[in-house]
Amino acid sequence: MFADLPLLSLLIWVPIIGGLLVMLAGSGRTGLEAKVLALLVSLLTFALSIPLFTGFDTGTAAMQFTEFKPWIAAFGINYHLGVDGISMPLIVLTTFTTVLVVIAGWEVIKNKPAQYMAAFLIMEGLMIGVFSALDAMLFYVFWEAMLIPMFIVIGIWGGANRVYATIKFFLYTFLGSVFMLVALLWLYGQADSFAILDFHALPISATAQIWIFLAFLVAFAVKVPMWPVHTWLPDAHVQAPTGGSVILAAIMLKLGAYGFLRFSLPITPDASQTLDWLMIGLSLIAVAYIGFVALVQRDMKKLIAYSSISHMGFVTLGFFIPWAIAANTGSFSGAGLGISGGMVQMISHGFVSAAMFLAVGVMYDRMHSREINDYGGVVHVMPKFAGFMVLFAMANAGLPGTAGFVGEFMVILAAFQANFWIAFVAASTLILGAAYTLWMVKRVIYGEIRNQKVAALKDINPREFLILGVLAFMVILLGVWPAPLLEVMDVTVQQLVEHISVSKVPAGAM
């Protein structure tokens, strides 16, 4: 039924064009017409993404739902789209999250609501473009363009220090991308093509691989973000409106990790092997050190932001552990576990981090404070909300039976195959995560009511219950039944492991 439809183009352009229409519809003071249209567009985009999942062939690693049209023929740049088991789940996560962001901002955003909704719809289309682009220049255009709506969202609807946060966010991410562009142009000169799959098959000398890997590392590490280029994220989260924080944590951080899987590993497997110690080291610093940084935060959004950096450390650890496993066991047979675990962690973190930021947003909308010390005893006046908050906090701490446990457990198991001490440091997050998350829950949700503003709080309304309820369902579903997600990515991950296990250095080259 959907085989003849250009699904990926629809997923990219429906929200972008819909976003422009939402701006045109937003002349009213309340922006009700724009809100309704934005909700309809986001729901339509989500509905269009469902056939990607239901119609996906899990038995092949080939690109599916492909589209190809010449774009800039003089330079061999094409409008080439396709998805595999790595990119498809991330597209569905993007469309799912955008619906929640639109509903979450329904009553909260009073200033320019039409422009607010439009920015997120346009950003959605651009992010889907990143996940589905199979042409390097098309990828780069979408990669850079998606910065603009987020820049606007933080800059207009952000907090008091939003200008500083937006400029820092833009400069970090934009400057990192310049190095990626240089690497892509060099690869084009060698392959005479901008097709990403042609880059995968291109023989490259060991020295050139190192330089290309480092160029990609700068671009993708900033986006993840990895230590020490992570400092833009807490500022951006604290200043961003709730919807901006949700998209930043749930989707944008995944773009950097996706870049490692689409570019760094398959294009430069020898450099990835040579520098795996660096990537593993940076990942463990993010897991452990940033966990301690989260412990001392007084701002709830800042604590969750540092928590995101720590959890994303598991993603990069899982992606770069295969060579350590092969060195220890003499085989790549267990390497797929780490990459699959990193992928599951990306999806689960999307649900959990979105839920945490939305929960903080619920309290902020009532109290206009994110300071932990301003709360206490919320469970006495908001019992429904408290139940959701505690569930999401448990998932954030990696409680078995929730989405937060599955990916981390898989990566730790893979790390044990490589080295006990790597696994030991990685597993420390189970203690640190519980420490900073439960400390926040204890201070905010439980205890006696110390603030009269807390005593006057009202429990969540039906709109908020819907958003948090849907996320709670997904957090538990993925925690107890991750099989559908694993089946989708299994063949693609196995092909990637086979690809990176073979050297791409030409015979006699250095």
DAPE-V545745 format. One record per pair of residues at least 6 apart in sequence whose ideal C-beta (glycine too) atoms are under 7 Angstrom apart, sorted by the first residue. I is the first residue (numbers start at 0). J is the second residue. If there is no record, write none. Layout:
{{I J} {I J}}
//
This chain:
{{1 50} {1 54} {5 66} {6 47} {6 50} {6 51} {6 64} {7 64} {7 66} {7 80} {7 82} {7 131} {8 66} {8 80} {9 47} {10 44} {10 47} {10 48} {10 90} {10 127} {11 124} {11 127} {11 128} {12 124} {13 40} {13 43} {13 44} {13 47} {14 40} {14 44} {14 120} {14 121} {14 123} {14 124} {15 121} {15 124} {17 40} {17 120} {18 117} {18 120} {18 121} {19 117} {20 36} {21 33} {21 36} {21 37} {21 40} {21 113} {21 116} {21 117} {21 120} {22 113} {22 114} {22 117} {24 32} {24 33} {24 36} {24 113} {25 33} {25 112} {25 113} {25 114} {30 112} {30 113} {33 112} {33 113} {33 116} {34 105} {34 112} {34 116} {37 101} {37 116} {37 120} {38 101} {38 102} {40 120} {41 97} {41 98} {41 101} {41 120} {42 98} {44 94} {44 97} {44 123} {45 94} {45 95} {45 98} {48 90} {48 91} {48 94} {51 64} {51 82} {51 87} {51 90} {51 91} {52 87} {52 91} {55 63} {55 87} {55 487} {56 63} {57 486} {57 487} {57 490} {58 490} {59 490} {60 83} {60 490} {60 491} {60 494} {62 81} {62 82} {62 83} {62 133} {63 81} {63 82} {63 83} {64 81} {64 82} {65 80} {65 81} {66 80} {67 77} {67 79} {68 77} {68 78} {69 77} {70 76} {70 77} {70 78} {75 192} {75 193} {76 134} {76 136} {76 193} {77 134} {78 137} {79 133} {79 134} {79 137} {79 194} {80 131} {80 132} {80 133} {81 131} {81 133} {82 90} {82 131} {83 491} {84 487} {84 488} {84 489} {84 490} {84 491} {84 492} {85 260} {85 342} {85 488} {85 491} {86 130} {86 131} {86 257} {87 487} {88 346} {88 484} {88 487} {88 488} {89 130} {89 253} {89 257} {90 127} {90 130} {90 131} {92 249} {92 250} {92 346} {92 349} {93 123} {93 126} {93 127} {93 250} {94 123} {96 245} {96 246} {96 249} {96 250} {96 349} {96 353} {97 119} {97 123} {99 353} {99 466} {99 469} {100 119} {100 242} {100 245} {100 246} {101 116} {101 119} {102 462} {102 465} {102 466} {103 241} {103 242} {103 357} {103 360} {103 466} {104 115} {104 116} {104 242} {105 462} {106 462} {107 364} {108 115} {108 156} {110 156} {111 155} {115 156} {118 148} {118 151} {118 152} {119 242} {119 246} {121 148} {122 145} {122 148} {122 149} {122 246} {125 141} {125 144} {125 145} {126 145} {126 250} {126 254} {128 141} {129 138} {129 141} {129 142} {129 145} {129 254} {130 257} {132 138} {132 141} {133 194} {133 195} {133 196} {134 193} {134 194} {134 195} {135 183} {135 193} {135 195} {135 198} {136 193} {138 195} {139 180} {139 183} {142 176} {143 176} {146 169} {146 172} {146 173} {149 243} {149 251} {150 165} {150 168} {150 169} {152 239} {152 240} {152 243} {153 161} {153 164} {153 165} {153 168} {153 235} {153 238} {153 239} {153 243} {154 161} {154 162} {154 165} {156 240} {157 164} {157 238} {157 239} {157 240} {158 237} {158 238} {160 238} {161 238} {163 234} {164 234} {164 235} {164 238} {167 231} {167 234} {168 231} {168 235} {171 221} {171 228} {171 231} {172 221} {172 222} {175 217} {175 218} {175 221} {176 218} {178 214} {178 217} {178 218} {179 214} {179 215} {179 218} {181 214} {182 211} {182 214} {182 215} {185 211} {186 198} {186 201} {187 193} {189 201} {190 197} {190 198} {190 201} {195 261} {198 266} {199 265} {199 266} {199 498} {202 503} {202 505} {203 267} {203 503} {204 504} {204 505} {204 508} {204 509} {205 269} {205 504} {205 509} {206 509} {208 267} {208 269} {208 270} {209 270} {209 273} {211 266} {211 267} {211 270} {212 263} {212 267} {212 270} {212 271} {212 274} {215 258} {215 262} {215 263} {218 258} {219 255} {219 258} {219 259} {219 263} {220 228} {220 255} {221 228} {222 251} {222 252} {222 254} {222 255} {223 252} {223 255} {223 256} {223 311} {223 315} {224 231} {224 232} {224 308} {225 281} {225 285} {225 315} {226 281} {226 284} {226 285} {226 288} {226 289} {229 308} {232 304} {232 308} {233 301} {233 304} {233 305} {235 247} {236 244} {236 247} {236 300} {236 301} {236 304} {237 298} {237 300} {237 301} {239 247} {241 356} {241 357} {241 360} {244 300} {244 356} {245 353} {245 356} {245 357} {248 307} {248 352} {248 353} {248 356} {249 349} {249 352} {249 353} {250 349} {252 307} {252 311} {253 345} {253 349} {256 311} {256 314} {256 315} {256 345} {259 315} {259 318} {260 318} {263 271} {264 271} {264 318} {264 495} {264 499} {265 495} {265 498} {265 499} {268 498} {268 499} {268 503} {269 502} {269 503} {269 504} {271 319} {271 499} {272 322} {275 319} {275 322} {275 323} {278 315} {278 319} {279 316} {279 319} {279 320} {279 323} {279 421} {282 312} {282 315} {282 316} {283 312} {283 316} {283 421} {283 424} {283 425} {285 308} {285 309} {285 311} {285 312} {286 309} {286 312} {286 313} {286 316} {286 424} {286 425} {286 427} {286 428} {287 424} {287 427} {289 305} {289 308} {289 309} {290 309} {290 428} {290 431} {290 432} {290 435} {291 431} {292 305} {293 302} {293 305} {293 306} {293 309} {293 435} {294 434} {294 435} {296 302} {296 305} {297 370} {297 371} {297 372} {298 369} {298 370} {299 359} {299 369} {299 371} {299 439} {300 356} {300 359} {300 369} {302 435} {302 439} {303 352} {303 355} {303 356} {303 359} {306 395} {306 435} {307 352} {309 428} {310 344} {310 348} {311 348} {313 341} {313 344} {313 406} {313 407} {313 410} {313 425} {314 341} {314 344} {314 345} {316 410} {316 414} {316 425} {317 337} {317 338} {317 340} {317 341} {317 344} {317 410} {317 413} {318 338} {318 341} {320 337} {320 413} {320 414} {320 417} {321 331} {321 334} {321 337} {321 338} {321 496} {321 499} {323 417} {323 418} {323 421} {324 333} {324 334} {324 337} {324 413} {324 416} {324 417} {325 331} {325 334} {327 416} {327 417} {327 418} {328 416} {331 496} {331 500} {333 413} {333 416} {334 496} {335 492} {335 493} {335 496} {336 409} {336 412} {336 413} {337 410} {337 413} {338 492} {338 495} {338 496} {339 409} {339 485} {339 488} {339 492} {340 406} {340 409} {340 410} {340 413} {341 406} {341 410} {342 488} {343 405} {343 406} {343 409} {343 481} {343 484} {344 406} {344 407} {344 410} {346 484} {347 402} {347 403} {347 405} {347 406} {347 477} {350 402} {350 470} {350 473} {350 474} {350 477} {351 391} {351 394} {351 395} {351 402} {351 403} {351 474} {353 470} {354 391} {354 467} {354 470} {354 474} {355 391} {355 395} {357 466} {357 467} {358 387} {358 388} {358 391} {358 467} {359 369} {361 384} {361 459} {361 463} {363 369} {365 456} {366 373} {366 452} {371 439} {371 442} {371 443} {373 450} {374 442} {374 443} {374 450} {374 453} {375 442} {375 443} {375 446} {375 447} {375 448} {375 449} {375 450} {375 453} {376 446} {376 447} {376 448} {376 449} {376 453} {377 385} {377 443} {377 444} {377 453} {377 456} {378 385} {378 444} {378 445} {379 448} {380 453} {380 454} {380 456} {381 456} {381 458} {381 459} {382 458} {383 458} {383 459} {383 464} {384 458} {384 459} {385 444} {387 467} {387 471} {388 440} {388 444} {389 440} {389 444} {390 471} {390 474} {391 474} {392 436} {392 437} {392 440} {393 401} {394 401} {394 402} {394 403} {394 474} {395 403} {395 432} {395 436} {396 403} {396 432} {396 433} {396 436} {396 437} {397 403} {397 404} {397 407} {397 428} {397 429} {397 432} {398 404} {400 478} {400 479} {401 474} {401 475} {401 478} {402 474} {402 477} {402 478} {404 478} {405 477} {405 478} {405 481} {407 428} {410 425} {411 422} {411 425} {411 426} {414 421} {414 422} {414 425} {415 422} {448 454} {459 467} {477 484}}
//
